């Protein structure tokens, strides 16, 4: 990919924010339905234990982050 292959953004920052706000509401519902099984399996495979540290890179809705934090938090 070269600089010429990169297309300019044709929307304003405010326009992007508005669209993201609309899409985010739908995405949360769809993500839960389509990705729940994969998320649960991934958390199972992680097998997190109390006191462990986890790097969450901000992918997706953050639903798994809540579960990961609960797994590693001291009771």
N, C-alpha and C positions, 0 to 999 in steps of 0.2 A: 504494500500500500504506500502510495506517495502522497504528498501534500495535496496534489491535484485531485486525488480520489476522495478527499474529505469534503462532504457537502456542508454548506453554511446552514446555520440554524435559522429557520424562517419564522420562529415564534418569539414573542417577548418572554422575559422571565416570569412575568405575572400570568401570561397565558399558559405557560408550562405548569405553574403552581396550581392554577384552576383545574386543568386537565388531570393532574396527578391527584388532586383532592377527590375528583369524581371517580377516577379509576381505583383508588385505594379502597374505597368502600366495597366495591364489587370484588376486588382482588382478595380481600380478607375472607369473604364468604367462599369464593371459588377455591382458594388455597386450602382452606380447612377440608373441603370435600375431596379435592383431588390429591392432596399431599399428606393427609393425616397418617395414613398407613406407613408411608416412607419415613416420615418424621419420627413416628413411634418406634419403627424398626431401627433407625439410626441411633436414637437415644438408647435403645436396648443394647445395641452393639458397642456404644461408648462405655456403658457400664460404669458411669461416674460414681465416685465414692466421696464421702464427706471429707472436706479439706483439700481436695484436688483443685487445680487451677485449670481454667478453660479460656481459650481465646475464641471469641465469637466475632466473626468478621462482618457482621451486619448484612447477611444475605437473607432475603425474604421478609416475612412479617414480624419476626421476633418471637413467635409462639414457642419455639424450641428453647429460646434463651430463658424464659421463665422456668421451664422444667429443669434446665441445666443448673440454674442458680439454686433451685430447691434441692437438687441432688447433692451439691457440694457444700452447701451451707451447714455450719455446725448447728446441731439441734439443741 
